[in-house]
Amino acid sequence: MCALLGQRPNDMDIECQQERSRDRVRCLDVCVVTSIIALFAALTAVAAVCVPVLITLQSKDLPNVHSGNKGEASTPIPTEYKMQNFAYLEADSSRLENSNVQWASVHYGAKKSVGSNFHFDANQRSLLPKHAGNYFMYLDLNLTCTSNNCGAGLLSVRVGDKLTCQVNLQKGSLQESKKCWTVSWLDGKTPLLTHMTVPNEGLQDWKLELIGSNLVLLLLDY
């Protein structure tokens, strides 16, 4: 292509070298971006598989244990499940309104479901990751109609500015659920509040299930 430009040999050589240099830069950019995307996809895939398994294992170890101060299990959690980088919270209120979601940690013996690398404020219902890093965030919402006349509506739940999960409630449906997740960088300084938004007319006769509605954070790296 450079030979068709009608330029002197020196000019042609310089322009061809510049074009080849630009092509190499573009190729390098594509390779770097592709590698980053591949690593991110692998990381999120592993987290997406592992976190629900951890939740299931923990649930099996904590039968009939409810949130907050409602009760404690008599058997301590096995040592192999002591995960300082893992936080698990359950819903503590079934009400659907424009407010912060009421989370609570789960008690098992003298321990809680919030690892030592997190601080859960039971009064503010906020969760503070103590270390800056990449976190896997997982939100599971389960709702039930308490009558035979539940209307349609949209429930939106936002965890800080990192994760938003929307549940389309269908008229005539008895149960609805939604699982949402993301991997996001957290600064280790900002507590996470989970805010719930409902339509102006409200969500009459719908309730948030306490068992099965939960928030999970897992520190991936820092």
Secondary structure, 3 states (H helix, E strand, C coil): CHHHHCCCHHHHHHHHHHHHHHHHHHHHHHHHHHHHHHHHHHHHHHHHHHHHHHHHHHHHHCCCCCECCCCCECCCCCHHHCCCCEEEEEECCCCCCCEECCEEEEEECCEECECCCEEEECCCCEEEECCCEEEEEEEEEEEEECCCCCCCEEEEEEECCCEEEEEEECCCCCEEEEEEEEEEEECCCCCECEEEECCCCCCCCEEECCCCCEEEEEEEEC
